[in-house]
Amino acid sequence: MGEKMAIWRTKKPYTIKKIVAELEKAGIEQGDTIIFHASMSKANWICGGAVAVILALQTAVGKNGNIIMPGQTGQLSDPAKWENPPVPESWWEIIRAETPPFDPLVTPTRGMGVIAETFRTMPGVSRSFHPYHSFCAWGKDSETILHNQPLQNSLGDESPLGKLYQQSAKIILFGVDNNHNTSLHLAEERSNAFPLVENQAAFLENGKVVWHKYQEIDYDSEAFIALGRAYEKQAAFHPTTISGAPTKVYDMRDLVDFGVNYFQTKNH
C-alpha cells in the first residue's frame, strides 16, 4: 500500500543525486554527524528505496561524517509488560527461558522502519550492545560512539546519545515527528525529573538465558510531541521536505538543552 501511495503522489522518481541535493539544501554538510529517524511510507517514490536513502546520507556527510540510527528491540523485553498485544501469564516463563537474547549481529530491529533495518545490515555499519536500546552507526567515529553503552541509563550521557551530543550532531526526522526522536530521551535523563522503574533483560551466560534486573527511567516518547512544538515556537523553526516527506532538521545540543529545561519546569 505504501509503495502505491508513493507512486500516486510522485511526478518523477527520486534519485540518490536529488536526495543529496535536498539534504544539502536542508543544511547537511560534509563531515556532519547525524542521527536519522524515518518513515519510508511518507516519501515519494525513490529509485532504490531504503538503500538509496542510506547511500544519499553517506554521500551527503562524506567519509569524515557519521550516520547513526536507532536499533531498538522491544520484542526482547519482559513479556509481563507487553500490551500490544499482551500474552497470557502462563506463557511468561516459557518466553523468558526460550527467547534468544540480543545478538547485535542477528537480532532485527522492531518498529524502527525499513530504512533503519536496512542500514543495520549494510557493510561498514556497527551496532552497540544493549538488549533494548541499541544504536547502529557508520562513519569514522562509529566505534567510539557505540562503545560501552551501559545497561542502566542506556540513553544518558554515557550512551551513544551522550556522545552524539558532544559531537554536536544534527537530528533528522524524515517523515516522522518528535515522538520518534530518540535524542529527547537524553533530555529526560539529564533533567532528573522522572522516577525510576525496575526493568529486566536477558543475557546468555554459560549457555543459559539469565535475566538481570536494573533500574531506568520510565521513558515516554509521547510527551515529545508537545516538547517539539514548544521548541519550534521559540526557535522560529521551519520544517522542510526531502523526497516529498515532511522533514525536520535540528541541532541536537540546542534541542536537548531546551528539553532538559522543559522537563524540569514541567515536572516541578
N, C-alpha and C positions, 0 to 999 in steps of 0.2 A: 504493500500500500504506500509506504514512504517513497519508494522508487517511482511509482506512478505520479504521486503528487509533485515530486521534484521535476519530472518531465513536463507536466502541465504548466508549471509556473516558470519554465526556462525558455528564453528566446534563443539563446546559443549555449552550447555546453561550456562549462567552466573547465579551464586547464590549469596545470601547475603554474605556468607563467602568469596567468591572470590572477590567481590567488596570491602569488608572491607580490605582485604589484599592489594588490589591495591591503596586504599585511604591511607593506612599506608605507602606504598612504595612512594607515592607522597608527603609525609610529614605531613599528617593529624594525630594529636595525641590526646590522652585523655585530656579533658579539653579545647580543642580548641573552639573558636568562629568562625563560618564560615558563609559566605553569598554565596548562591548557585544559579547559573543560569544554565538552562539546556534545551537541545532539545533531548527528548527521541528517536526521529527518527534516531539520529546519532549513537545510541548504538547498540551493538549486542543483541541477544535475551536473555532476563532476566526472570528467574523463578519468577513470581510475579510482573513483570513490575515496574510501578512507586512506588508502595508500598514497594517493595523490595529495591529500591534505597534509599528511605527515611529511612527504618529500618537499612540499612547499614551505612548511615550517622550518625544515632543515636548511633549505636554501636561504630563507629569509634571515636566520640567525647565524648561518655560516659555521665553519669549523671551530671557531672560538666561542661559539654560543652554547647554550644548554636548553634542552626541552624536557619538561617534567610533566607527567600525567599521573593522576591517582590510579592505584591498582587495587582498590578495596575489595574485600572478600567476605561480605556479610553472611554468606552461606555457611561459613565455618563457626559462626557464633553459637552460644549456648542455646539449644533448642527450647529451653524453658522460657526464653524471651521472644520466641518467634510469634509474630502476629499476622503476617500476610503471606501465606496462611499459617495459623498455629498448627501444631501437631499434637496428637494425644500424649498425655503424660506417660502412658505406658511405653511410648517409643523413646523417651528421652535418654535412658541409659544405653540403649542399643545404638542410637545415633552418636552419643558421646564416645562410645567404645569403638565403633566401626568406621566412622568418617575419617578418611585420610587427612592428617594435619596439613597445614600450609606448607607448600613447597614453592619457592619463588620461581622455579623454572617450569612448573607444571600447572599450578592452581590458576584457573581462569579468573578474571575479574568478574564482578557482578554489579550490574546497574551503572556501569561507567560509560557505556556506549561503545559502538563498533570501532570508533577511532582509537580509543584508549586500549581496547582489547587487541586491535591490530598492532598498535605501537608496541605492546608488551612482547610480541613475538618477533619483532624485526631485528635484523643484525645490528650489533652495537648498542642495544638497549639493555640496561641492567635494572635490577629490582631490589628494593630494600627488603629486609626480613622483619615483617610484623604480621601476626596471624589475621588481622582485620584491616589495618590502615597502611598497607604498603604503598610505595610510590615507584614508578618506572621512570628512568632517566636516560637521556642520550646527550652526549656532548663532552667537552674537555674536562669539566668538573663533576661529571656524573658520579664517580665513585666517592668523592668527598661529600657530595650532597646526600648520598644514600647511606653512608657509613654509620653503623651502630645506632639505628633507630631504637629508642627504648620501648619496652613493653608498656610501662606506665608513662603517662604524659606523652603519648605517642604522636601527638600533634602539637607539642610545645616547642620550647626553644632548642632542645637537643635533637629534635626531629628534622627531617628534610625541610619542613616548612620554616623552621628557625634559621636554617642555613640559607634558604632562598631569601628570607628577609634580609639577612646580612649581605647578600649579593645584589640587593635592590632589584629583585625580579619584577617582571611585568606579568600581570594576570590577564589571560584572555578567556572570556566567556563567549563561546561560539554557539549561538542558538539556545543558550540556557541562561537562567537568571541566578541571582546570588544564593539561592537555596542549594545550588550545585558548586558553590565557591568554597572549596576545601580550605583555602588560606584563612578564612574567617574563624576557623577553629583555633588558630594561633591567637587570635584576639580573645576568644573565650578563655584559653589557658592563661594568658597574661593578665587578664582582668581580675583574677582571683575572686570572682563574683558568683561562682557556681559551686554547689555542693558536690561532693564525690559520691559515686555509687560503686558497688562491687561488681566486677566482671570476672570472667574466667576464660581461658584459652587453652587449646590443646597443643601439646608438643610430643614429638616422638623421642622417647628416651629408652635406650637399650631394647629397641624393637617393640616397645609398648606405647600406647597412647596414654599420656598423663596430662591431666587438666590442672593448671595453676591459676589460683585466684590473685587478683590485683585490683587496685582502685583507679578510677579515672573519672573525668567529668562526664556527666550525662549529656553528651553533645546533642545540640538541637539546631539543625541547619534551617529549619523552617523560620526561625527568628531572623535569619539573614536577609530576607526579602525587605523587611521594614528598615533594617540597618542600611542596606544598599540604597534605598530611596532617600534616606536622611543624608547619606554621604553625597549622593549625586546632587541633591538640592543645594547643599552648602558649597560644593565644589564647582557649581555651574557646569556639570559634566554633560558631555554629548556622546550618545552611542553612535555606532556606525553599522555597516553591513559588510560582511565578507562572504563571497559566493552566495549572496542573497540571504544569508542567515543573520538575524539581528545579533550584533556583536558588541561586547563591552571590553575595553582595554583599560586596566587600572595600574597605577603604581602601587605595588604590594605594600611597601612601607607606609605610604600615606593612608591607604585604606585600613590596614591593620591598626595603625596608631589611632585612627578615628574610631575603629571598632572597640578598642580597649576602653576608651573614654565613654563610648556609647553604653557599653555593658555596665561599667562602674556607676554611671549616672542613673541608668535604668533600674539597677538592682539594689540601690541604696536609698 
